[in-house]
Amino acid sequence: RSLLSIILLLWMSAAGESACVDDALDSVEQDTLLMDSTAVYRILDDWKAVVFWLLLSKVTICDQVGNVDDETEIYYEIRNHDQNQMVRAMRER
C-alpha cells in the first residue's frame, strides 16, 4: 500500500511539471514565430518584443497552463537564449 502511495505521489508531481523542447528560430513575421522544427507560434505578448530576435537563435519552448483571454488554456513560454528574453505564445501548428 505504501509503495502505491509513493508511485502515485511521484506520478502526480511529474504531471505538474511543464514539458520543454529546444528549437531554433527560423523566421519572425510580426506576431508569428516560425521555428526550425516547422512549428508556428502566435505571440500573445507585445510582438515588438521579438523584433530583434535573430534567425537561428536557440530557444526553449515550455508548455504552461494559465489565463489567456480570461480562459484557462495551454500556452507556451518561448525563451530566447541569445537575447535572454521570454514571450508567451499559442501554437498554430
N, C-alpha and C positions, 0 to 999 in steps of 0.2 A: 504494500500500500504506500509506503514512504517513497519507494522507487518511482511509482506512478506520479506521485506529487512532485517529485524533483523533475521528472521529464516534462510534466505539464508546465511547471514554472519556467524551465528553460525555453520551452516552445513559445510560451506567451511573451517572454522578454525578447526573443528573437523576432517575433512578428511585429513588435512595436518599433523596431529599428528601420530606418529608411534604407532602400537599396540604391547603390550608386554605381555609375558606369563612367569610365573615362572615354573621351572622344576628342575630336579636333574640329575647329570651326572651319567650314568650307566657304561660307559667304554670309553677309549681312544684308538684308533687304528691308530697310526701315524698321518695322516691328517684328521681323521674322528672322530667325537664326536657322541656317541650313548647316547641318553637320556632315563631317566626312563619312559617317555611317549611313547617310541618306535620311536621317531623322530630321523632322522640321518642327520647330518650336515657335509659338507666337508669344511675344513678350507681354507680360501683364503689367510690369512697371513702366516707368518712363523710357521709351525706346531710345531716347537720346543718350542713355547711359552706355549703350553699346556702339555708338558711332565710331569710337576709336579702337574697337576690338580688331586685332589684326587677323588676317587669314592664317590658318594653320595653328592658331593659338590652342594650347592644351586646355581643355575644360573638363570638369567633373559635373555630372548630372545626377542629382539625387531626387527621388520621388518623395513627396510630402503630402500630408493631408491637412487641409485648413480652409479658411474662408476665402472664397473667390466670388465676387459679386453677391455677397450675402448668402451664399450657399456653401455647404461643406463639399469640397471637391478634392480630387487628386491633382496636384500641380507639381512642377519641377523647379528645383533651385539649380541654376546653372552658374557654376563658379569658374571664372576665367583666371587661370593661374598666372598668366603673363601680366594682366592688368590688376590683379588682386581685387576683383570686383565680383559681385553676385547679383543676378536678376532672377525674378520668378517668371515662369512661363507655362503655357499649356502645350501639350504635344498635339500637333496637327496630323502628323503621320510618322 
